[in-house]
């Protein structure tokens, strides 16, 4: 070709060697991938594809051949034994601490508060002095009414003497009968005036007594509602509130469906204990006895109110405190008791999984009675000594094979068993014998990932 041509002959000649170099690079890459795959296969699958069969054989051996090769092992469960015991019948309800007496002390007369005789929070007795009202105006009125009484008594005495004179003159026919009757009426009039004066005197004496304010009940005084020196209006101004704390009561409610049981026990003369717990229903506060039941049922809620009395010597119950009350109505004696976790509800009704002698479970329908949240009374379907499943019931079914992990004592192994454990024979899922230089590994638990340990091949 011409040397001036734009196409150079040396570039066309060098193109084939470039294609051969590119093919060599791809060959090396594929060779590296093949080597990496072989290394991963030897690392993660040292036993090849025979490992799943070995695991299946081991699983069949662990299951004792009861489920066949390839099946899952027995379900692990926890069991409990049906026991004989007493179950208290407890009724729970929401309650409020209510004092037996709460008195707002008010003055019965008007006047200035001249003295306060209590300390806030003080425990007082009935009749203790609380406050003093200025009674000088009532004392002045008392003196005035006493003077009026003396004057009216003198007028009454004079009228009576005139009546005696008129009666004498009338017998002598000196005056008419009309004058005698008029004088007798005058005497009656003065007697009424004297009685009115005496009543006013008694009223002022009572006002003077009302000026000294005392506590009507025993209890604890609250915060002072008025200070000394203020003017107090009769029957409208509160001075202090006195609350009785010893004893104290709790008002709580129960459903009307259990009322007959409570009334039967009360008519029998039983003393029913009551326990109260705090708002969280975890800490017991006090213990007392049931005092009375209300005479009617609340139609809006279908509940009835009950009152329980507590000594409250430690002052743990405070007025208007919210509590949870528990009334012990009765006790079921010598009952078959099972844990509440063992009782299930489904298509058969109320049932349990009963553990048989062959480590299998059977669905057993039962009838239950009282329960305290931890234990339940079984009235029909179980006997004392039966074993029921309390844990691991999610995947159980009637006739399922189980493995007990708790709730019964394990059999003690003898010295020979400890020295020489039983080895499975060939054909029962035993692992293949260990070759020289190869580490022996027992069957791994289900779901466990294999250890990343590279095995050394025995073949050259």
RAPETA-V435938 format. One record per residue. N is the residue number from 1. RES is the residue in one small letter. SS is DSSP state (@ for helix, = for strand, . for the rest). BURIAL is 1 if it has 24 or more other ideal C-beta (glycine too) atoms within 12 Angstrom, else 0. Layout:
BEGIN
[[N:RES:SS:BURIAL] [N:RES:SS:BURIAL]]
END
This chain:
BEGIN
[[1:x:.:0] [2:x:.:0] [3:x:.:0] [4:x:.:0] [5:x:.:0] [6:x:.:0] [7:x:.:0] [8:x:.:0] [9:x:@:0] [10:x:@:0] [11:x:@:0] [12:x:@:0] [13:x:@:0] [14:x:@:0] [15:x:@:0] [16:x:@:0] [17:x:@:0] [18:x:@:0] [19:x:@:0] [20:x:@:0] [21:x:@:0] [22:x:@:0] [23:x:@:0] [24:x:@:0] [25:x:@:0] [26:x:@:0] [27:x:@:0] [28:x:@:0] [29:x:@:0] [30:x:@:0] [31:x:@:0] [32:x:@:0] [33:x:@:0] [34:x:@:0] [35:x:@:0] [36:x:@:0] [37:x:@:0] [38:x:@:0] [39:x:@:0] [40:x:@:0] [41:x:@:0] [42:x:@:0] [43:x:@:0] [44:x:@:0] [45:x:.:0] [46:x:.:1] [47:x:.:1] [48:x:@:0] [49:x:@:0] [50:x:@:0] [51:x:@:0] [52:x:@:0] [53:x:@:0] [54:x:@:1] [55:x:@:1] [56:x:@:0] [57:x:@:1] [58:x:@:1] [59:x:@:1] [60:x:@:1] [61:x:@:1] [62:x:@:1] [63:x:.:1] [64:x:.:0] [65:x:.:0] [66:x:.:0] [67:x:.:0] [68:x:.:0] [69:x:.:0] [70:x:.:0] [71:x:.:0] [72:x:.:0] [73:x:.:1] [74:x:.:1] [75:x:=:1] [76:x:=:1] [77:x:=:1] [78:x:=:1] [79:x:=:1] [80:x:=:1] [81:x:=:1] [82:x:.:1] [83:x:=:1] [84:x:=:0] [85:x:=:0] [86:x:=:0] [87:x:=:1] [88:x:=:1] [89:x:=:1] [90:x:=:1] [91:x:=:1] [92:x:=:1] [93:x:=:1] [94:x:=:1] [95:x:=:1] [96:x:=:1] [97:x:=:1] [98:x:=:1] [99:x:=:1] [100:x:.:1] [101:x:.:0] [102:x:=:1] [103:x:=:1] [104:x:=:0] [105:x:=:1] [106:x:=:1] [107:x:.:1] [108:x:.:1] [109:x:.:1] [110:x:.:0] [111:x:=:1] [112:x:=:1] [113:x:=:1] [114:x:=:0] [115:x:=:0] [116:x:=:1] [117:x:.:1] [118:x:.:1] [119:x:.:0] [120:x:.:0] [121:x:.:0] [122:x:.:0] [123:x:=:0] [124:x:=:1] [125:x:.:0] [126:x:.:0] [127:x:.:0] [128:x:.:1] [129:x:=:0] [130:x:=:1] [131:x:=:1] [132:x:=:1] [133:x:=:1] [134:x:.:1] [135:x:.:1] [136:x:@:0] [137:x:@:0] [138:x:@:1] [139:x:@:0] [140:x:@:0] [141:x:@:1] [142:x:@:1] [143:x:@:0] [144:x:@:0] [145:x:@:1] [146:x:@:0] [147:x:@:0] [148:x:@:0] [149:x:@:1] [150:x:@:0] [151:x:@:0] [152:x:@:1] [153:x:@:0] [154:x:@:0] [155:x:@:0] [156:x:@:1] [157:x:@:0] [158:x:@:0] [159:x:@:1] [160:x:@:0] [161:x:@:0] [162:x:@:1] [163:x:@:1] [164:x:@:0] [165:x:@:0] [166:x:@:1] [167:x:@:0] [168:x:@:0] [169:x:@:0] [170:x:@:0] [171:x:@:0] [172:x:.:0] [173:x:.:0] [174:x:.:0] [175:x:.:0] [176:x:.:0] [177:x:@:0] [178:x:@:0] [179:x:@:0] [180:x:@:1] [181:x:@:0] [182:x:@:0] [183:x:@:1] [184:x:@:0] [185:x:@:0] [186:x:@:0] [187:x:@:1] [188:x:@:0] [189:x:@:0] [190:x:@:1] [191:x:@:0] [192:x:@:0] [193:x:@:1] [194:x:@:1] [195:x:@:0] [196:x:@:0] [197:x:@:1] [198:x:@:0] [199:x:@:0] [200:x:@:1] [201:x:@:1] [202:x:@:0] [203:x:@:0] [204:x:@:1] [205:x:@:0] [206:x:@:0] [207:x:@:1] [208:x:@:1] [209:x:@:0] [210:x:@:1] [211:x:.:1] [212:x:=:1] [213:x:=:1] [214:x:=:1] [215:x:.:1] [216:x:.:0] [217:x:.:1] [218:x:.:1] [219:x:=:1] [220:x:=:1] [221:x:=:1] [222:x:.:1] [223:x:.:0] [224:x:.:1] [225:x:.:1] [226:x:.:1] [227:x:.:0] [228:x:.:0] [229:x:.:0] [230:x:.:0] [231:x:=:0] [232:x:=:1] [233:x:.:0] [234:x:.:0] [235:x:.:0] [236:x:.:0] [237:x:.:1] [238:x:=:1] [239:x:=:1] [240:x:=:1] [241:x:=:1] [242:x:=:1] [243:x:=:1] [244:x:.:1] [245:x:.:1] [246:x:.:1] [247:x:.:1] [248:x:=:1] [249:x:=:1] [250:x:=:1] [251:x:=:1] [252:x:=:1] [253:x:=:1] [254:x:=:1] [255:x:=:0] [256:x:@:1] [257:x:@:0] [258:x:@:1] [259:x:@:1] [260:x:@:0] [261:x:@:1] [262:x:@:1] [263:x:@:0] [264:x:@:0] [265:x:@:1] [266:x:@:0] [267:x:@:0] [268:x:.:0] [269:x:.:0] [270:x:.:0] [271:x:.:0] [272:x:.:1] [273:x:=:1] [274:x:=:1] [275:x:=:1] [276:x:=:1] [277:x:=:1] [278:x:.:0] [279:x:.:0] [280:x:.:0] [281:x:.:0] [282:x:.:0] [283:x:.:0] [284:x:=:0] [285:x:=:1] [286:x:=:1] [287:x:=:1] [288:x:=:1] [289:x:=:1] [290:x:=:1] [291:x:=:1] [292:x:=:0] [293:x:=:1] [294:x:.:0] [295:x:.:0] [296:x:.:0] [297:x:.:0] [298:x:=:0] [299:x:.:0] [300:x:.:0] [301:x:.:0] [302:x:.:0] [303:x:=:1] [304:x:=:1] [305:x:=:1] [306:x:=:1] [307:x:=:1] [308:x:=:1] [309:x:=:1] [310:x:=:1] [311:x:.:0] [312:x:.:1] [313:x:.:0] [314:x:.:0] [315:x:.:0] [316:x:.:1] [317:x:.:1] [318:x:.:1] [319:x:.:1] [320:x:.:0] [321:x:.:1] [322:x:=:0] [323:x:=:1] [324:x:=:1] [325:x:=:1] [326:x:=:1] [327:x:=:1] [328:x:=:1] [329:x:=:1] [330:x:=:1] [331:x:=:0] [332:x:=:1] [333:x:=:0] [334:x:=:0] [335:x:=:1] [336:x:=:1] [337:x:=:1] [338:x:=:1] [339:x:=:1] [340:x:@:1] [341:x:@:1] [342:x:@:1] [343:x:.:1] [344:x:=:1] [345:x:=:0] [346:x:=:0] [347:x:.:0] [348:x:.:0] [349:x:=:0] [350:x:=:1] [351:x:=:1] [352:x:=:1] [353:x:=:1] [354:x:=:1] [355:x:=:1] [356:x:.:0] [357:x:.:0] [358:x:.:0] [359:x:.:1] [360:x:=:1] [361:x:=:1] [362:x:=:1] [363:x:=:1] [364:x:=:1] [365:x:=:0] [366:x:.:1] [367:x:=:0] [368:x:=:1] [369:x:=:1] [370:x:=:1] [371:x:=:1] [372:x:.:1] [373:x:.:0] [374:x:.:0] [375:x:=:1] [376:x:=:1] [377:x:=:1] [378:x:=:1] [379:x:=:0] [380:x:=:0] [381:x:.:1] [382:x:.:1] [383:x:.:0] [384:x:.:0] [385:x:.:0] [386:x:.:1] [387:x:=:1] [388:x:=:1] [389:x:=:1] [390:x:=:1] [391:x:=:0] [392:x:.:1] [393:x:.:1] [394:x:.:0] [395:x:.:0] [396:x:.:1] [397:x:.:0] [398:x:.:0] [399:x:.:0] [400:x:.:1] [401:x:=:1] [402:x:=:1] [403:x:=:1] [404:x:=:1] [405:x:=:0] [406:x:=:0] [407:x:.:1] [408:x:.:0] [409:x:.:0] [410:x:.:0] [411:x:.:0] [412:x:.:0] [413:x:.:0] [414:x:.:0] [415:x:@:0] [416:x:@:0] [417:x:@:0] [418:x:@:0] [419:x:@:0] [420:x:.:0] [421:x:.:0] [422:x:.:0] [423:x:.:0] [424:x:.:0] [425:x:.:0] [426:x:.:0] [427:x:.:0] [428:x:.:0] [429:x:.:1] [430:x:.:0] [431:x:.:1] [432:x:.:0] [433:x:.:0] [434:x:.:0] [435:x:.:0] [436:x:.:0] [437:x:.:0] [438:x:.:0] [439:x:.:0] [440:x:.:0] [441:x:.:0] [442:x:.:0] [443:x:.:1] [444:x:.:0] [445:x:.:0] [446:x:.:0] [447:x:.:0] [448:x:.:0] [449:x:.:0] [450:x:.:0] [451:x:.:0] [452:x:.:0] [453:x:.:0] [454:x:.:0] [455:x:.:1] [456:x:.:0] [457:x:.:0] [458:x:.:0] [459:x:.:0] [460:x:.:0]]
END
